[in-house]
Amino acid sequence: MAEPPGLETKVDPITLEIIRGSLASAIRDMELLMERCAMSPFIKEKKDYFVGIFDARGRIVACHISGSGPGMLQAIMKTYPLETMRPGDVYWFNDPYVTDGAVQHHQDMVFAVPIFHEGRLVGFATTFGHYQDIGGLRAGSISPHATEI
């Protein structure tokens, strides 16, 4: 896929550092918001979460840790064509079968918000967090007697 027209591929070191610092600051703000607003002790106390900024093709641009991120957006992008996404959309899922290992069980919730600039999709702000219990046969939502999810 060709890069969008007008996208510069060469950046001077000062501009690059400003962009890097801005992305790092945005990630820190996302982390603080996750921890402050979390109802789940897994997010608030164990820090079992991921925050990241992805480009419009689903590639990680910035994140606080690596790991779960790479397969996270592929399920959304396969199900919802990019051209149908609009400002204000929020995508929420927890299906372990469609994320290439990013979501490992139902308690792992992914939220992705498309980012637009001048009406064009340029990326996604994404969070992933582990919730203690979402219902099911047993507390913690994991039952040894379950035959399907």
C-alpha positions as CSV (number, residue, x, y, z in Angstrom):
1,M,0.0,0.0,0.0
2,A,1.5,3.4,-1.0
3,E,1.8,6.1,1.6
4,P,-0.7,9.0,1.3
5,P,0.4,11.9,-0.9
6,G,2.3,14.6,0.8
7,L,3.6,12.4,3.6
8,E,7.2,13.3,4.2
9,T,9.5,10.4,4.8
10,K,12.5,12.5,5.9
11,V,12.3,14.4,9.1
12,D,15.1,16.5,10.7
13,P,16.3,15.3,14.2
14,I,14.7,18.2,16.1
15,T,11.2,17.7,14.6
16,L,11.6,13.9,15.1
17,E,12.4,14.5,18.8
18,I,9.4,16.8,19.2
19,I,7.1,14.2,17.6
20,R,8.6,11.4,19.7
21,G,8.1,13.5,22.9
22,S,4.6,14.4,22.0
23,L,3.7,10.7,21.4
24,A,5.3,9.7,24.7
25,S,3.4,12.4,26.5
26,A,0.1,11.2,25.0
27,I,0.9,7.6,26.0
28,R,1.6,8.7,29.6
29,D,-1.7,10.6,29.7
30,M,-3.5,7.5,28.4
31,E,-1.9,5.4,31.2
32,L,-2.8,7.9,33.9
33,L,-6.4,8.0,32.7
34,M,-6.6,4.2,32.6
35,E,-5.3,3.9,36.2
36,R,-7.4,6.7,37.6
37,C,-10.7,5.6,36.0
38,A,-10.3,1.9,36.3
39,M,-12.9,0.0,38.3
40,S,-11.0,-3.3,37.9
41,P,-8.2,-4.0,40.4
42,F,-6.4,-5.8,37.6
43,I,-6.0,-2.5,35.8
44,K,-5.7,-0.2,38.8
45,E,-3.3,-2.2,41.0
46,K,-1.7,-4.9,38.8
47,K,-1.4,-2.6,35.8
48,D,-2.7,-5.4,33.5
49,Y,-3.5,-3.1,30.6
50,F,-2.0,-1.8,27.3
51,V,-2.4,1.7,25.8
52,G,-1.2,2.5,22.3
53,I,-1.5,4.7,19.3
54,F,-1.6,3.0,15.9
55,D,-1.5,4.3,12.3
56,A,-4.4,3.9,9.9
57,R,-3.0,0.5,8.8
58,G,-3.0,-0.9,12.3
59,R,0.8,-0.6,12.9
60,I,2.0,0.5,16.4
61,V,3.2,4.1,16.4
62,A,3.6,4.5,20.2
63,C,2.8,2.3,23.3
64,H,3.8,2.0,26.9
65,I,4.8,-1.7,26.6
66,S,5.0,-4.1,23.8
67,G,3.2,-7.4,23.8
68,S,-0.5,-7.6,23.1
69,G,-0.6,-4.7,20.7
70,P,0.2,-6.0,17.2
71,G,-2.8,-8.2,16.6
72,M,-5.3,-6.0,18.4
73,L,-6.7,-3.9,15.5
74,Q,-6.7,-6.6,12.8
75,A,-10.1,-8.0,14.0
76,I,-11.7,-4.5,13.8
77,M,-10.1,-3.8,10.4
78,K,-11.3,-7.2,9.0
79,T,-14.8,-6.7,10.2
80,Y,-15.3,-3.0,9.6
81,P,-13.9,-1.4,6.4
82,L,-11.8,1.7,7.1
83,E,-14.0,3.8,4.8
84,T,-17.0,3.1,7.0
85,M,-15.4,4.5,10.1
86,R,-16.5,7.9,11.3
87,P,-15.4,10.4,14.0
88,G,-17.0,9.4,17.3
89,D,-17.0,5.7,16.6
90,V,-15.7,3.4,19.4
91,Y,-14.9,-0.3,18.8
92,W,-15.1,-2.7,21.7
93,F,-14.4,-6.4,21.6
94,N,-13.0,-9.3,23.6
95,D,-13.0,-12.3,21.2
96,P,-9.8,-14.4,21.7
97,Y,-10.3,-16.2,18.4
98,V,-9.9,-13.2,16.1
99,T,-7.0,-11.3,17.5
100,D,-3.9,-13.4,16.8
101,G,-3.3,-13.8,20.6
102,A,-3.8,-10.2,21.6
103,V,-6.9,-11.1,23.6
104,Q,-6.3,-14.2,25.6
105,H,-9.6,-14.6,27.4
106,H,-13.0,-12.9,27.8
107,Q,-11.8,-10.7,30.6
108,D,-9.4,-8.9,28.3
109,M,-11.4,-6.0,26.8
110,V,-10.1,-3.9,23.8
111,F,-11.4,-0.4,23.0
112,A,-10.3,1.3,19.8
113,V,-11.2,4.9,18.7
114,P,-10.4,6.0,15.1
115,I,-8.5,9.3,14.9
116,F,-9.3,11.7,12.1
117,H,-7.4,14.7,10.7
118,E,-9.2,17.0,8.3
119,G,-11.8,14.2,7.7
120,R,-9.2,11.5,6.9
121,L,-8.5,8.5,9.1
122,V,-5.0,8.7,10.3
123,G,-4.8,6.3,13.2
124,F,-6.3,4.7,16.3
125,A,-6.1,5.3,20.0
126,T,-6.4,1.9,21.7
127,T,-6.7,0.5,25.2
128,F,-6.7,-3.0,26.4
129,G,-7.5,-4.0,30.0
130,H,-8.2,-7.1,32.1
131,Y,-11.5,-7.0,34.0
132,Q,-12.0,-9.2,37.1
133,D,-15.3,-10.7,36.3
134,I,-17.7,-10.4,33.4
135,G,-20.1,-13.1,34.4
136,G,-20.3,-16.8,33.7
137,L,-20.4,-20.1,35.4
138,R,-17.8,-19.3,38.0
139,A,-16.4,-16.2,39.7
140,G,-13.6,-14.8,37.6
141,S,-15.4,-15.9,34.4
142,I,-13.2,-19.0,34.0
143,S,-14.8,-22.3,34.5
144,P,-13.0,-25.6,34.2
145,H,-16.3,-27.2,33.2
146,A,-17.0,-24.9,30.2
147,T,-16.8,-26.6,26.8
148,E,-17.0,-23.3,24.8
149,I,-16.8,-19.6,25.3
